[in-house]
Amino acid sequence: MTKNDKIYIAGHRGMVGSAILRRLQAAGFENFALRTSAELDLRDQAAVQQFFKTEQPACVFLAAAKVGGILANNRYRAEFLYDNLMIQSNVIHAAWQHGVKKLLFLGSSCIYPKLAPQPLREDYLLTGLLEPTNEPYAIAKIAGIKLCDAYRDQYGCNFISVMPTNLYGPNDNYHPENSHVLPALLRKFHEAKRDGAPSVTLWGTGTPRREFLHVDDLADACYFLMQHYDEPGFINIGTGEDLPILELAQLVKKIVGYTGTIEHDLSKPDGTPRKLLDVSKLLAKGWKAKIDLETGIKQVYQEIQTQL
């Protein structure tokens, strides 16, 4: 990837895509081909083909996806499978047809089996059953990994895949029904403090353990891997550290300055018991996360509290 290459970031206004754009701009890249979802529906194969024919990007970051938390994944199962299959299939196929030099496909740690050994190594893929609540999204992302490998095997395409852990940061989704756990907690505690509520309700037992990576760290890792990683399969991106959801909630409570209590709604699902990525493959390549969780959450809360 050189400064003269035209770069297409699919999903450049989302949390991940916007972080990648900021990272590339900071590194001096200026030649971008960008479209909003209103300007280019990536589910439309003909429209995607026309875009690649017109723009001829040299490098592609495929960060566009339909995403959401447990509730949204479980409720909109058809859309999560169909939309994501169409988006990635159209972009990856067009990238091959129009001679893209390198493509990076972003997946999700939910691709791993629900009860896989911890920490999650890349070779645990397809060794067991998936978590039922987000299986459609996971199936789509697994298909994306395999599609990149298939084009690599058959046509020699330099298409790589990365699997980030749970993300947070600027441009996250704070919707009360379809946000992920960390932004959902930030919103809950912020509103409870604002409204003087005596307690905040946490879904499930709070015992599942999760790993969290600031999206700016993810963007830095993607930039690094586009320059230093050219292998089949995929590579995990994370911090290598996790904590229980209850401990996360207590940390968010402290950062927000909320003084009430935490209660549990045990009728709601816990989801996967633990999701910690084995990042030894990434560490061996020479990259490590820099932003610790408390610092990252404080930074995010300072940026978004006036919007909540």
C-alpha positions as CSV (number, residue, x, y, z in Angstrom):
1,M,0.0,0.0,0.0
2,T,1.6,3.2,-1.2
3,K,0.6,6.9,-0.8
4,N,-0.5,7.0,-4.5
5,D,-2.8,4.0,-4.2
6,K,-6.5,4.8,-4.4
7,I,-8.1,3.3,-1.3
8,Y,-11.8,2.3,-0.9
9,I,-13.1,2.0,2.7
10,A,-16.5,0.2,2.6
11,G,-18.4,1.6,5.6
12,H,-16.3,4.7,6.1
13,R,-18.9,6.4,8.3
14,G,-19.2,3.5,10.7
15,M,-17.2,3.1,13.8
16,V,-14.5,0.8,12.3
17,G,-14.4,2.4,8.8
18,S,-14.2,6.0,10.2
19,A,-11.3,4.9,12.5
20,I,-9.5,3.3,9.5
21,L,-10.0,6.5,7.5
22,R,-8.6,8.7,10.4
23,R,-5.6,6.4,10.7
24,L,-4.8,6.5,7.0
25,Q,-5.2,10.2,6.9
26,A,-2.8,10.6,9.8
27,A,-0.3,8.5,7.9
28,G,-0.5,10.9,4.9
29,F,-2.9,9.0,2.6
30,E,-5.2,11.3,0.6
31,N,-6.5,9.3,-2.4
32,F,-9.8,7.8,-1.3
33,A,-12.8,6.5,-3.1
34,L,-15.7,6.8,-0.6
35,R,-19.4,6.3,-0.8
36,T,-22.1,6.4,1.8
37,S,-24.7,3.6,2.0
38,A,-27.2,6.0,0.5
39,E,-24.9,6.6,-2.5
40,L,-23.9,3.0,-2.9
41,D,-26.0,0.0,-1.7
42,L,-23.4,-2.8,-1.3
43,R,-26.2,-5.4,-1.5
44,D,-26.8,-4.3,-5.1
45,Q,-24.3,-6.3,-7.3
46,A,-24.7,-4.2,-10.4
47,A,-24.1,-1.0,-8.4
48,V,-21.0,-2.4,-6.8
49,Q,-19.6,-3.5,-10.1
50,Q,-20.2,-0.1,-11.6
51,F,-18.4,1.6,-8.7
52,F,-15.3,-0.6,-9.0
53,K,-15.3,-0.2,-12.8
54,T,-15.4,3.6,-12.4
55,E,-13.1,4.1,-9.4
56,Q,-10.6,1.2,-9.9
57,P,-9.4,1.2,-6.3
58,A,-6.0,-0.4,-5.6
59,C,-6.7,-1.3,-1.9
60,V,-9.9,-2.1,-0.1
61,F,-10.9,-2.2,3.5
62,L,-14.2,-4.1,3.8
63,A,-15.6,-2.6,7.0
64,A,-19.3,-2.4,5.9
65,A,-21.7,-4.7,7.7
66,K,-25.1,-4.9,9.3
67,V,-24.2,-5.1,13.1
68,G,-25.9,-5.1,16.4
69,G,-26.1,-6.6,19.9
70,I,-27.7,-9.8,21.2
71,L,-31.3,-8.5,20.8
72,A,-30.9,-7.2,17.3
73,N,-29.0,-10.3,16.1
74,N,-31.7,-12.6,17.5
75,R,-34.7,-10.6,16.3
76,Y,-33.5,-9.8,12.7
77,R,-31.9,-13.1,11.8
78,A,-32.8,-13.0,8.1
79,E,-31.4,-9.5,7.6
80,F,-28.2,-10.2,9.5
81,L,-27.5,-13.2,7.3
82,Y,-28.7,-11.9,3.9
83,D,-27.4,-8.4,4.1
84,N,-23.9,-9.4,5.3
85,L,-23.6,-12.2,2.7
86,M,-24.6,-9.8,-0.1
87,I,-22.3,-7.0,1.0
88,Q,-19.1,-9.0,1.3
89,S,-19.8,-11.3,-1.7
90,N,-20.4,-8.3,-4.0
91,V,-17.3,-6.4,-2.8
92,I,-14.9,-9.3,-2.7
93,H,-16.0,-10.5,-6.2
94,A,-15.7,-7.0,-7.7
95,A,-12.3,-6.6,-6.1
96,W,-11.1,-9.7,-7.9
97,Q,-12.8,-8.7,-11.2
98,H,-11.2,-5.3,-11.2
99,G,-7.7,-6.2,-10.1
100,V,-7.6,-4.8,-6.6
101,K,-4.0,-5.2,-5.3
102,K,-5.0,-6.0,-1.7
103,L,-8.2,-6.3,0.3
104,L,-8.7,-6.6,4.1
105,F,-12.0,-8.2,5.3
106,L,-13.1,-7.5,8.8
107,G,-15.0,-10.2,10.6
108,S,-16.0,-10.7,14.3
109,S,-15.0,-12.9,17.2
110,C,-18.5,-14.4,17.2
111,I,-17.3,-16.7,14.4
112,Y,-15.8,-19.0,17.0
113,P,-17.8,-22.0,18.5
114,K,-19.7,-21.0,21.7
115,L,-17.8,-23.5,23.9
116,A,-14.4,-23.3,22.2
117,P,-11.4,-23.5,24.5
118,Q,-10.1,-20.2,25.8
119,P,-8.3,-18.1,24.7
120,L,-9.6,-18.4,21.1
121,R,-7.0,-19.5,18.6
122,E,-7.5,-19.0,14.9
123,D,-7.5,-22.8,14.3
124,Y,-10.6,-23.2,16.5
125,L,-12.8,-22.0,13.6
126,L,-15.5,-24.5,12.6
127,T,-14.7,-27.0,15.5
128,G,-18.1,-26.7,17.2
129,L,-21.5,-25.1,17.4
130,L,-22.0,-21.4,17.3
131,E,-23.8,-19.2,19.8
132,P,-27.4,-19.4,18.7
133,T,-28.3,-15.8,19.3
134,N,-25.8,-14.4,16.7
135,E,-25.4,-17.5,14.5
136,P,-26.7,-15.7,11.3
137,Y,-24.1,-12.9,11.6
138,A,-21.3,-15.5,12.4
139,I,-22.2,-17.7,9.4
140,A,-22.0,-14.6,7.1
141,K,-18.6,-13.7,8.5
142,I,-17.2,-17.2,8.2
143,A,-18.4,-17.2,4.6
144,G,-16.5,-14.0,4.1
145,I,-13.2,-15.5,5.4
146,K,-13.7,-18.5,3.2
147,L,-14.5,-16.4,0.2
148,C,-11.2,-14.4,0.6
149,D,-9.3,-17.7,0.9
150,A,-11.1,-19.1,-2.1
151,Y,-10.1,-16.1,-4.3
152,R,-6.6,-16.4,-2.9
153,D,-6.4,-20.1,-3.8
154,Q,-8.0,-20.0,-7.2
155,Y,-6.9,-16.6,-8.5
156,G,-3.9,-15.6,-6.4
157,C,-5.7,-12.6,-4.9
158,N,-4.0,-10.9,-1.9
159,F,-7.2,-10.9,0.2
160,I,-6.6,-11.1,4.0
161,S,-9.1,-11.4,6.9
162,V,-8.9,-10.1,10.4
163,M,-11.1,-10.9,13.4
164,P,-11.4,-8.1,15.9
165,T,-12.6,-8.6,19.5
166,N,-15.4,-6.5,21.0
167,L,-14.9,-2.9,19.9
168,Y,-15.7,0.5,21.4
169,G,-14.8,4.1,20.5
170,P,-15.9,7.1,18.4
171,N,-19.0,6.7,16.2
172,D,-20.3,3.7,18.2
173,N,-24.0,2.8,18.3
174,Y,-25.8,3.9,21.4
175,H,-29.3,2.8,20.4
176,P,-31.2,1.4,23.4
177,E,-32.3,-1.8,21.6
178,N,-29.5,-2.7,19.2
179,S,-26.2,-1.5,20.7
180,H,-23.4,-3.7,22.0
181,V,-22.7,-4.2,25.7
182,L,-20.2,-1.3,26.4
183,P,-22.1,1.5,24.7
184,A,-25.3,0.1,26.1
185,L,-23.9,0.3,29.6
186,L,-22.6,3.9,29.0
187,R,-26.0,5.0,28.0
188,K,-27.8,3.2,30.9
189,F,-25.5,4.6,33.6
190,H,-25.5,8.1,32.0
191,E,-29.3,8.2,31.9
192,A,-29.6,6.8,35.4
193,K,-27.3,9.5,36.7
194,R,-29.2,12.2,34.8
195,D,-32.6,11.0,35.9
196,G,-31.6,10.2,39.5
197,A,-32.6,6.5,39.1
198,P,-31.9,4.4,42.2
199,S,-30.6,1.4,40.2
200,V,-29.4,0.2,36.8
201,T,-30.4,-3.2,35.5
202,L,-27.8,-5.5,33.9
203,W,-28.8,-8.2,31.6
204,G,-28.1,-11.7,32.8
205,T,-25.8,-12.7,35.6
206,G,-22.8,-10.5,34.8
207,T,-20.4,-13.5,34.9
208,P,-19.6,-13.8,31.2
209,R,-16.1,-12.5,30.4
210,R,-15.4,-10.2,27.5
211,E,-12.4,-8.5,25.9
212,F,-12.6,-4.9,24.6
213,L,-10.4,-3.1,22.1
214,H,-10.5,0.6,21.3
215,V,-11.4,1.1,17.6
216,D,-8.4,3.3,17.1
217,D,-6.2,0.4,18.1
218,L,-8.0,-1.8,15.6
219,A,-7.5,0.8,12.9
220,D,-3.8,0.9,13.7
221,A,-3.6,-2.9,13.5
222,C,-5.4,-3.0,10.2
223,Y,-3.0,-0.4,8.8
224,F,-0.1,-2.5,10.1
225,L,-1.4,-5.7,8.6
226,M,-2.0,-4.2,5.2
227,Q,1.7,-3.7,5.1
228,H,3.0,-6.8,6.9
229,Y,0.5,-9.6,6.5
230,D,-0.1,-11.6,3.3
231,E,-1.2,-15.0,4.5
232,P,-4.3,-17.2,4.0
233,G,-6.8,-17.8,6.9
234,F,-7.3,-14.9,9.3
235,I,-5.6,-13.2,12.2
236,N,-7.1,-12.2,15.6
237,I,-7.0,-8.6,16.7
238,G,-7.4,-7.9,20.4
239,T,-5.8,-7.0,23.7
240,G,-5.4,-10.5,25.1
241,E,-7.1,-9.5,28.3
242,D,-10.8,-9.8,29.4
243,L,-13.0,-9.1,32.4
244,P,-16.5,-10.1,33.7
245,I,-19.4,-8.0,32.4
246,L,-20.3,-7.1,36.0
247,E,-16.7,-5.7,36.5
248,L,-17.1,-3.8,33.3
249,A,-20.4,-2.3,34.5
250,Q,-18.7,-1.3,37.8
251,L,-16.0,0.4,35.8
252,V,-18.5,2.3,33.6
253,K,-20.5,3.2,36.8
254,K,-17.3,4.8,38.3
255,I,-16.4,6.7,35.1
256,V,-19.9,8.1,34.7
257,G,-20.1,9.0,38.4
258,Y,-23.3,7.1,39.1
259,T,-23.9,6.3,42.8
260,G,-26.9,4.0,42.6
261,T,-27.0,0.2,42.6
262,I,-26.6,-2.5,40.0
263,E,-29.4,-5.1,39.7
264,H,-29.7,-8.2,37.4
265,D,-32.4,-9.2,35.0
266,L,-31.9,-13.0,35.1
267,S,-34.6,-13.5,32.4
268,K,-32.2,-12.1,29.8
269,P,-29.6,-14.3,28.1
270,D,-25.9,-14.2,29.1
271,G,-24.7,-15.1,25.6
272,T,-21.3,-16.8,25.2
273,P,-19.7,-17.6,28.6
274,R,-16.3,-16.2,27.5
275,K,-14.7,-14.6,24.4
276,L,-11.0,-13.9,24.8
277,L,-8.8,-13.9,21.7
278,D,-5.4,-15.5,21.5
279,V,-3.4,-12.7,19.9
280,S,0.0,-14.5,19.9
281,K,-0.1,-14.6,16.1
282,L,-0.5,-10.8,15.9
283,L,2.1,-10.2,18.7
284,A,4.6,-12.4,16.7
285,K,4.0,-10.0,13.7
286,G,5.1,-7.1,15.9
287,W,1.8,-5.3,16.8
288,K,0.3,-4.8,20.3
289,A,-2.7,-2.8,21.5
290,K,-1.8,0.6,23.2
291,I,-5.0,2.0,24.8
292,D,-6.0,0.5,28.2
293,L,-9.7,0.0,28.9
294,E,-10.3,2.6,31.6
295,T,-8.4,5.3,29.6
296,G,-10.4,4.4,26.5
297,I,-13.8,4.4,28.2
298,K,-13.0,7.8,29.9
299,Q,-12.1,9.3,26.5
300,V,-15.2,7.9,24.8
301,Y,-17.5,9.2,27.6
302,Q,-16.0,12.7,27.5
303,E,-16.8,12.7,23.8
304,I,-20.3,11.4,23.8
305,Q,-22.0,12.4,27.1
306,T,-23.6,15.5,25.6
307,Q,-25.1,13.4,22.8
308,L,-26.8,10.8,25.1
